[in-house]
Amino acid sequence: MEFRPIGYVKHGRPDEEVKRGRVDAVIEISPEYQEGLKGLEEFTHIIVISFLHKYRGAPLVVTPKRVRERGVEAPEAVGVFATDSPDRPNPIGVSIVRLLRVEGNRLYVSGVDLYDGTPVLDIKGFSPSRCPADAKAPRWALGDV
């Protein structure tokens, strides 16, 4: 498999700050893909598919640490597929972020959980119709508890 980035996440924030919470950023799209952004400004949120370039390995069981830091009771360990841990068998990230505006080949976004310089592989407009009405998750997995 071969993938080529269509752009990069830029925000200048240190990795430790990103680990503690989501940040504002600019996703700079390579000029040859700019035409593909047409109509994206009509969405409030976008799905960003990225290559996790600071890949650390692929454990299959992880401890949901960020959940515990928020004071939510969580299991000691869960399978990586039950989490949003960046340590995965394949270093592919999927993030839903708020799209603030589009200026040329730059997407101004908030709620980014990606490090500065993360390569972006694809972008999709997010529609609420993608969320099934009967979707549920355990309390420890909810981001806003």
N, C-alpha and C positions, 0 to 999 in steps of 0.2 A: 504494500500500500504506500502511496505517496500523497502527501497533502502539502499544499502551499498556502501560507497565510494570506488572507485578504486584507489584513491590517493588524494593528497593535493597540493594546490598552496603554494609555499614558495618564499618569497622575502624580508621579514624583514622590509618593508616600512610601515610607519604609515598610517592609514586609510585616514587621511586628504590629504596625498600626492596622494594616489590612486584616491580620489575624484576629484583632480585637473587635472589628466591626466593619461594616460596609462603607465605602468612600465614593466621592464624586470623581468622575474621570472623563476623559475624551477617548473615544475609539477612533483612531485615524485610519481610514480605509485607503488602500493604495489607489492612485488615480485611475488605473485601468478598470476598477470595479465600481467607481463612483456612480455610473449610470444605473447600477443595480439598486441604488438607494432610493430611486424615484418612488414616491408614495409612502415611504416609511414614516415620514413626519406625521402621518395621520394616526399612528399608534401611540398610546401612552407608555407601553412597555414593549421590550424586545427580548428575544431569546438569543443569547450569545453563546456560541459553541467555540471552545478554545482548546489550545494545546497547553497543558500544565507543564510549562518548561522548567519548573524547579522540582520536578518529579523526584520523590525520595524512596520509592519502593512500593511494594504491593502486598501489604498485610491483608489477610482475609477477615481478621477480627480486630476491631478498634474500640477504644473507649470514647464515648461522646463527650469530650471535655468541655466544649463551649456550652453545652447544655447545663452541666454541673456548675459552671461559673455563673450562670444566671439563677442559680438556686433551685433548679427544677430537679426533682428526683428522676434519675435515669438509670438504666441497667449498667452494670459494670463493664460489659462488653457486648457488642453486637456485630453482626456481619457487616462488612464494608458496604454491601449493596443496600443496607437499610439506612445508610447515612449519606451526608454530603461531604465526607472526608475527601481531601485532595489525593490521598494515597489510595490508588486504585490499580487494578490489573492493567488498564490502559489509561495513560495520562490525558484523558479528555474531560474538559469541564463544560457544564451546561449551567448557565446563569440566566435568571430573569431580572432585568434591570429597568428602571424608569428612564424613558427617553425624554429628555428635556427639550432638545432642539437638534435640528440638522443644519449644518452650515457647510455647504460644499461637500467635501469628503470627510468631514468631522461630525461625529455623533457625540453630543454632550449628554452624559448619562449620570444617574445617581443610583446608589445601592449596589456598587460593584464589589465583588468578593475576589477579585483577581489581582495578582501582583502587577506592578509597573513593568511594562515590556512584554506582557503575556501576548503570544500570537493568537489572533482571532482567525478561526477557520471558516465560520459561517455566521450569518445573522438571519433571524426570522422574526417577522412581526408577531406579537403575542395577542391572541384573542381569548377572551373569557370562555368562548365555546370549547376551548381545549381542556377545560377543567370539568370533569364529570360531576354532576350534581351530587352523586352519592360517594364522592371521594372522602377518605378519612385517613388519619395518621395518629400514632400514639402521641400523647401529650408531650413527651420528651422530644419529639421530632418537630414540633411546631416552633417556628422561629419567633413568634411574638408572644410567647407565654411569660 
